[in-house]
Amino acid sequence: MSGLLKKLFGGKEKGSEKMDDIIEDTVIGIIEHGGFELSYEIKVAEDDSSVEVELFGEDDEFLKEKDGQLLDAIQLLLTRVVQHQLPESKVAITVDSDGFRQQANQALIKLAEKLKGIALKKEKSVYFRALPPKDRKVIHQYLSEDNRIKSHSVGDGLYKKIKIYPAGQSKKMEADAAQPTN
């Protein structure tokens, strides 16, 4: 291995560095090797269970393009580096820029609220577009707070749709499924 990957994954004895140092070195490497005009702030929880990395600067718009895929990639890379260098460490790493994650979650919740209203009004199932797991989790958690409505993922693969339906409809669906067909 050479360059950035060697610095990130190789050469150091596991556990020899503190987690925040590993994360900071990795963030610096990403910024330098990517040629980004970015600054960063790292916040580590007192119990080391979570780390928030905030990126900001002239190139922060690049991070948010295509539904934040670059933010997701950096977050995954940081998670893998920490898992590799500190395998016993269980830490949730979040990478954000200018509140992008919260804005994206609020947009998902707003659409879920609209679809929930339609499902309750028409007493029919409605479907949310295909989403990645992290976005589906936001929707399911939000909808689980309302006992009038149910939701579950439908489909195969990574991207699945979400079916939203009135809670009473699930009992009807179970009863219909239990009846023998002739």
N, C-alpha and C positions, 0 to 999 in steps of 0.2 A: 504494500500500500504506500501511497505517497501523498504528499500535499495535505489537503484538508482532511481526507478520510483517515490518514495516519494520525494526524493530530487528534481527531475525534475519537477513533476507536482503538488505536494501537499504542504500544510503547509504555503505557503507564500501569503501575500495579493497581489492581482494583481496590477501591476504598482509600486510596492514598490522598485523594482530594476531597474537599467538601463539595456537596452537591451544588451550592450556589456558584462556586468557582468553576465547576464543570460547565454549568449552564452559561455563565458569563463568557467563558472562553469560546464556547460553541457559537453563541450569538455574535461575538466579535468576528469569528472566522467566517460566518455566513455573510455578515455585512461587508467585510473586506473582500472576500473572494467573489461575492456577487456584484461588487462595485456599486452598492447602494449608498445613497445619501440618507442614512438613518441614524437615529440615536435610540437608546433603549433604557428601560427601567425594569428592574427585576425585584419582585416582592415575594419573599419566601415566608410561608406561614410558620409560626413559632414552633409547631410540632413537625415541621418538614413534610406535612402531608400534601401540600399544594404549593405550586409556584405559578405566579402570574408574570408574564413577560409582555410589556407594553412597548411597541415599536412606533416611532414617530419621526417625522422629518419630511424632506422634499419628496422622497419616493414612496410615501405611505399609501398613495393611491394605487400603486402597482400591487401592493399587498391585498387590497380589497377587490381587485378585478376578478371577474369570473367567480362570483360568490365566495370570495376569500380563499381560493384554492392555494395561493402561496402562503397565506397564514396557516392553513391546515398542514401544508407540507413542512413548514418550519416547525410547527408544533409536533408533528410526527417525528421529525429528525431529532429534536431535543429529547423527546420521550425515549427514543431508541438509544441515544447516546447515554442518557442517565441509566437506563435499564442495563446497558452493556457494562458501564464502568462501576455501577453500584447495584448489582443484581438483587440484593436484599431490600433495597429501598422501594417503597410503594409510594409513588408521588403522582399527583394529577397536575399536569402542566397545561397551562392555557396561554396561547399567544394571541394578542389582540392589537388593534390599531385604531385609535380614535373612537372607541366604543362600537366598532363594527359588529362584534358578536351580539351585543345586546340589541342593537338595531335590527339585525337579521332575525333574532328570536322574537322580537316584538312584531315584526312583519308576519312571521309564521303564526303567531298567536292571534293576530288580527284576522287573518284569513280563516283560521280554525274556528274562531268565534262566529264569523259569517256563515260558514258551512254548518256549524252546530245549529244555528238559528234556522237554516233551511231544513235540516233534518228534523228538527222538532216541529216546525210549522207544517211541513208536508207529511210528517210521520213516515218518511222513507229514508233509505240509505243514500248517502252522498259520498263521493270519493275525492280524496285529496290527491294531487298529482304525485308521481313517483319522486321519492325523496331518499337521500342517504340516511344511514342509521342515526347519526347525531341529530338531524332535523326531525326525524320521526319521533325520537325520544322526547324532544321538546313538546311536540303536538300531543303525544299520548299522556305525558305528565300533566299538561294543561287540561286536557279533556277529562282526565280521571278525577278532577276536583268536582265535577258536576255529575251527580248520580242519575240524572235524567238521560244521560247519553253514554254510549259505549264506543270504543274504537279498537280496531286491530289492523295489523299490516296484512296486505294481500299481494301475492306475487312471488316470483323467484328472483334470486340474485341479490345483489347489493342494494339496488334501488327498487323500492316497493311502494305501492300506493297505500293510502290509509283509508279504510272504510269507516265512516262515521254514521251511526244509526241510533235511534231512540232505544233506551234501555229495555222497554217493554217488548220491543221487536226481537230481542235476543231470545226471550223465552218462547216466542212464537216460532222462531227459526228452529230452536231445539226441538219443539213439539212436532213440527213438520218433518224434521229429519228422523225422528223416532218412529213415525208412522210407516208401516210397511207399504211398499208399492206393489200394485197388481200387474 
